[in-house]
Amino acid sequence: MELASNSIPTAQEQENTQSSSRLRLYLGRQASSPWRYCLEQFVLALFGWIPTIVGIGLRALVYPLIMKMDGVAAIENHVRIRYADHIRLGKNVYLDESVYLHAMPAGIEIGDNTYVMHHAELHVFNFRELPNAHIKIGANCLISEFNVLRGQGGITIGNNVYTSPFVQMVAVNHVYTDREQPIIAQGITAQGITIQDNVWIGSSAIILDGVTVGKGAVVAAGAVVTKDVAPHTIVAGVPAKLVKEISGEERLPPGLPIYMGGG
Ligand SMILES: CC(C)(COP(=O)(O)OP(=O)(O)OC[C@H]1O[C@@H](n2cnc3c(N)ncnc32)[C@H](O)[C@@H]1OP(=O)(O)O)[C@@H](O)C(=O)NCCC(=O)NCCS
C-alpha cells in the first residue's frame, strides 16, 4: 500500500530523522565539512599516535596538509585537534602530549616560539555562532600544564606571557536572571578576555570574562580575577585585589639564586 506524502511519520521514521540530525550535529562539531572530517581524522589516526622524535618529524611534514603552519612546529603524540583548517601555528611552536585544540570555527592562532604544555585545552567552543569567538596567543608564550581556555567571547594573549599550571580563562557567562526558565535555556554573554604583553599568571588562577590584564602585571596563585588588572601591578585573592605595584626600583636580596629559562 502506498503512503500519502503528507502522512504522519512513524516512530521509526522519527527515530531515523533524529539519529541523522544527531550525526550531523556531531560531525558539525568536529570539522568544517564531512570531507574535512574524513581528511583530518585520517591524518590524525595515521600520524597522531607515533611517539618520539620520529613522530614529531612526520607530523611536521604531514600536518601542513590539514592546518596552517608558518614553519616547523614540534607536535608530540596524542595531540587532539578539531577544525584543523581554522588553526594557525607560528614557527617553532611546541604542542606537548595530550594538548587539545578545538578551533570551531573562528580559529586558534599560536605565535612563534610559544609552548603549550601537556593536557592544556584551548577550546573556542563556538557552538552559537558568536562573532568574536577565537583564541589568539602571541609569540614567546608558555601555556602551562592543564590550563583551560574557553574562547567564546575571544581570548587574546600578547607576547611573552607565562601561565602556570591549572590556570583557567573563561570568556563566557550564562544568563541566569529569569527564575521561570532553566539557566541553560537563557543564553550566554561573551565579552572576551585580553592578556597584554609580559604578564605572569600564577597557578590555579581563574580569569573571568570581560577582563583585561594589563602589561607587565602578575596574577597571584589561586586568584579569581573579576575586574581589569592595571599594568605593572600584582593582584591576589578571591576576588582578586591589588596587593602591590611593580615600581621597577626594587632589587632582589643579594644571594637569591635566579635561574633563567622556562617556567
Ligand atoms: C604573586 C606572588 C608572585 C607574589 O610574591 P611576592 O612579590 O613575594 O609578594 P609577597 O609575598 O610580598 O605578597 C604581597 C602580599 O600579597 C599576599 N599574597 C601573595 N600571594 C598571594 C596569593 N597567592 N593569594 C593571596 N594573597 C597573596 C601576601 O600575603 C602579601 O600580603 P600582605 O602584604 O598583607 O602580607 C606569589 O605570591 C605567587 O602567587 N606566586 C605564584 C607561584 C606559582 O604559581 N608558581 C608557578 C610557576 S610556573
The ligand as an SDF file (V2000), in Angstrom:
LIG
                    3D

 48 50  0  0  0  0  0  0  0  0999 V2000
   52.1240   36.7560   43.4050 C   0  0  0  0  0  0  0  0  0  0  0  0
   53.4530   36.3510   44.0120 C   0  0  0  0  0  0  0  0  0  0  0  0
   54.4990   36.2710   42.9160 C   0  0  0  0  0  0  0  0  0  0  0  0
   53.8010   37.4810   44.9850 C   0  0  0  0  0  0  0  0  0  0  0  0
   55.0590   37.2840   45.5070 O   0  0  0  0  0  0  0  0  0  0  0  0
   55.8190   38.4920   46.2820 P   0  0  0  0  0  0  0  0  0  0  0  0
   56.1270   39.6050   45.3430 O   0  0  0  0  0  0  0  0  0  0  0  0
   56.9350   37.8950   47.0060 O   0  0  0  0  0  0  0  0  0  0  0  0
   54.6850   39.0870   47.2280 O   0  0  0  0  0  0  0  0  0  0  0  0
   54.5240   38.9610   48.7830 P   0  0  0  0  0  0  0  0  0  0  0  0
   54.8020   37.5650   49.2320 O   0  0  0  0  0  0  0  0  0  0  0  0
   55.3230   40.0760   49.3890 O   0  0  0  0  0  0  0  0  0  0  0  0
   52.9820   39.2260   48.9650 O   0  0  0  0  0  0  0  0  0  0  0  0
   52.4130   40.5240   48.9440 C   0  0  0  0  0  0  0  0  0  0  0  0
   51.0610   40.4070   49.6110 C   0  0  0  0  0  0  0  0  0  0  0  0
   50.2150   39.5800   48.7930 O   0  0  0  0  0  0  0  0  0  0  0  0
   49.7570   38.4390   49.5160 C   0  0  0  0  0  0  0  0  0  0  0  0
   49.7890   37.3040   48.6000 N   0  0  0  0  0  0  0  0  0  0  0  0
   50.8470   36.8620   47.8890 C   0  0  0  0  0  0  0  0  0  0  0  0
   50.4890   35.7910   47.1460 N   0  0  0  0  0  0  0  0  0  0  0  0
   49.1870   35.5610   47.4170 C   0  0  0  0  0  0  0  0  0  0  0  0
   48.2670   34.6070   46.9440 C   0  0  0  0  0  0  0  0  0  0  0  0
   48.6240   33.6800   46.0470 N   0  0  0  0  0  0  0  0  0  0  0  0
   46.9970   34.6670   47.3920 N   0  0  0  0  0  0  0  0  0  0  0  0
   46.6250   35.6160   48.2930 C   0  0  0  0  0  0  0  0  0  0  0  0
   47.4780   36.5640   48.7730 N   0  0  0  0  0  0  0  0  0  0  0  0
   48.7300   36.5260   48.3370 C   0  0  0  0  0  0  0  0  0  0  0  0
   50.7570   38.2690   50.6550 C   0  0  0  0  0  0  0  0  0  0  0  0
   50.1680   37.6000   51.7260 O   0  0  0  0  0  0  0  0  0  0  0  0
   51.1050   39.6940   50.9690 C   0  0  0  0  0  0  0  0  0  0  0  0
   50.0580   40.2520   51.7380 O   0  0  0  0  0  0  0  0  0  0  0  0
   50.4000   41.2200   53.0000 P   0  0  0  0  0  0  0  0  0  0  0  0
   51.1030   42.4100   52.3780 O   0  0  0  0  0  0  0  0  0  0  0  0
   49.0670   41.5290   53.5730 O   0  0  0  0  0  0  0  0  0  0  0  0
   51.2990   40.4320   53.8680 O   0  0  0  0  0  0  0  0  0  0  0  0
   53.3850   34.9690   44.7040 C   0  0  0  0  0  0  0  0  0  0  0  0
   52.7460   35.0960   45.9590 O   0  0  0  0  0  0  0  0  0  0  0  0
   52.6140   33.9470   43.8810 C   0  0  0  0  0  0  0  0  0  0  0  0
   51.3880   33.7910   43.9680 O   0  0  0  0  0  0  0  0  0  0  0  0
   53.3530   33.2080   43.0440 N   0  0  0  0  0  0  0  0  0  0  0  0
   52.8000   32.2200   42.1240 C   0  0  0  0  0  0  0  0  0  0  0  0
   53.5980   30.9230   42.2170 C   0  0  0  0  0  0  0  0  0  0  0  0
   53.2960   29.9960   41.0860 C   0  0  0  0  0  0  0  0  0  0  0  0
   52.1710   29.8650   40.6550 O   0  0  0  0  0  0  0  0  0  0  0  0
   54.3430   29.3730   40.6010 N   0  0  0  0  0  0  0  0  0  0  0  0
   54.2520   28.5050   39.4240 C   0  0  0  0  0  0  0  0  0  0  0  0
   55.2320   28.9850   38.4100 C   0  0  0  0  0  0  0  0  0  0  0  0
   55.1290   28.1160   36.9110 S   0  0  0  0  0  0  0  0  0  0  0  0
  1  2  1  0
  2  3  1  0
  2  4  1  0
  2 36  1  0
  4  5  1  0
  5  6  1  0
  6  7  2  0
  6  8  1  0
  6  9  1  0
  9 10  1  0
 10 11  2  0
 10 12  1  0
 10 13  1  0
 13 14  1  0
 14 15  1  0
 15 16  1  0
 15 30  1  0
 16 17  1  0
 17 18  1  0
 17 28  1  0
 18 19  1  0
 18 27  1  0
 19 20  2  0
 20 21  1  0
 21 22  1  0
 21 27  2  0
 22 23  1  0
 22 24  2  0
 24 25  1  0
 25 26  2  0
 26 27  1  0
 28 29  1  0
 28 30  1  0
 30 31  1  0
 31 32  1  0
 32 33  2  0
 32 34  1  0
 32 35  1  0
 36 37  1  0
 36 38  1  0
 38 39  2  0
 38 40  1  0
 40 41  1  0
 41 42  1  0
 42 43  1  0
 43 44  2  0
 43 45  1  0
 45 46  1  0
 46 47  1  0
 47 48  1  0
M  END
$$$$
